Structures are given as C-alpha cells and as structure tokens.
Amino acid sequence: MAQAGQHRSQILADQDSEREVTWRERALNAEDALKAAHAEILTQRTRIGELLGEVRYLQAEWADEAIQRDLIPSGYDPQMSVARAILVLRRRPGTAARGERHG
C-alpha cells in the first residue's frame, strides 16, 4: 500500500511538472507574440505618420494652387514674370544676375 501511495504521488508530481512546463512555454510564446505585436504597432505608427505628412504636404500644395488660381490675373505669363524679376534684380544695387557685376 505504501508503495502504491508513493507511486501515485510520483505520477501526480510528474503531471504537475508537465503542466508547469506547458504553462511556461505558453507564457514564453505569449511574451514573444507581445514583442512582435509591439514591433508591428511601431512600424504601423511610423507609416501612418509618414502618410499623414504626405497628406499635409498635398493639402498645402493644393492650397497654394488654389491661391494662385484665385489671385493671379488671367493672361498671366510666367516667363514674362521671370524676365521682370531678373530686370528688377539687375537694377538693384549690390545684386548681380548670373555673375554680372555692377560697378
């Protein structure tokens, strides 16, 4: 009888050890999954930030186009505007356009 009791105690102890190992493995797997989830969240947050930056850039660009469309008179010629700007720069003292020197 005493041997049967010891044998039963040993079986229960072995089962407890197996359960403990199983739970330990599950805990380690959960920790690994949590680390992977945190890394994925960080990656997605970074990408979302990049995309939001692109959206802001595009919104600003569209706003600039709308301003130009609303404020620039019809018949506006960008090449003439550049030519006028170069003439103004050439006339200013202390400025030189394309390496020209004013004396």
C-alpha positions in Angstrom: 0.0 0.0 0.0 2.7 2.4 0.9 4.4 1.8 -2.4 1.1 2.4 -4.3 0.7 5.7 -2.4 4.3 6.7 -3.3 3.8 5.7 -6.9 0.6 7.7 -7.1 2.4 10.7 -5.6 5.1 10.4 -8.2 2.6 10.3 -11.0 0.9 13.4 -9.7 4.2 15.2 -9.3 5.2 14.3 -12.9 1.9 15.6 -14.2 2.3 18.8 -12.3 5.8 19.2 -13.8 4.4 18.6 -17.3 1.7 21.2 -16.7 4.2 23.7 -15.4 6.4 23.2 -18.5 3.4 23.6 -20.7 2.4 26.8 -19.0 6.0 28.1 -19.1 6.1 27.5 -22.8 2.8 29.2 -23.3 4.0 32.2 -21.3 7.2 32.5 -23.4 5.1 32.2 -26.6 2.8 35.0 -25.3 5.8 37.2 -24.5 7.2 36.6 -28.0 3.9 37.4 -29.6 3.6 40.6 -27.5 7.0 41.7 -28.6 6.1 41.1 -32.2 2.8 42.9 -31.8 4.6 45.9 -30.3 7.1 46.0 -33.1 4.3 45.8 -35.7 2.4 48.6 -33.9 5.5 50.8 -34.0 6.0 50.1 -37.7 2.4 50.9 -38.5 2.5 54.1 -36.4 5.6 55.2 -38.3 3.9 54.5 -41.6 0.8 56.4 -40.6 2.9 59.3 -39.6 4.6 59.3 -43.0 1.3 59.1 -44.8 -0.2 61.9 -42.7 2.9 64.0 -43.6 2.2 63.3 -47.3 -1.4 64.3 -46.9 -0.4 67.6 -45.2 2.0 68.3 -48.0 -0.6 67.6 -50.7 -3.1 69.8 -48.8 -0.7 72.6 -48.7 0.2 72.2 -52.3 -3.5 72.2 -53.3 -4.0 75.3 -51.2 -1.1 77.0 -53.0 -2.6 76.1 -56.4 -6.0 77.4 -55.3 -4.4 80.7 -54.2 -2.5 81.0 -57.4 -5.7 80.3 -59.4 -7.7 82.8 -57.5 -5.1 85.6 -57.2 -3.2 85.5 -60.5 -4.8 87.6 -63.2 -5.9 85.9 -66.4 -3.4 86.2 -69.2 -0.5 85.8 -66.7 2.7 84.7 -68.4 5.2 83.1 -66.0 8.1 83.6 -68.4 7.4 87.3 -68.5 7.2 87.4 -64.7 10.6 85.7 -64.5 12.0 88.2 -67.0 10.6 91.1 -65.0 12.1 89.7 -61.8 15.6 89.4 -63.5 15.3 93.0 -64.6 14.4 94.2 -61.1 17.4 92.2 -59.7 19.8 93.7 -62.2 18.6 97.2 -61.3 19.2 96.8 -57.6 22.5 98.0 -56.2 24.6 95.2 -54.8 22.9 92.4 -56.7 24.2 90.6 -59.8 22.2 88.4 -62.0 24.1 85.4 -63.4 27.5 86.5 -62.4 27.3 90.1 -63.8 28.9 92.7 -61.7 27.6 96.2 -61.2 30.0 98.9 -60.6 
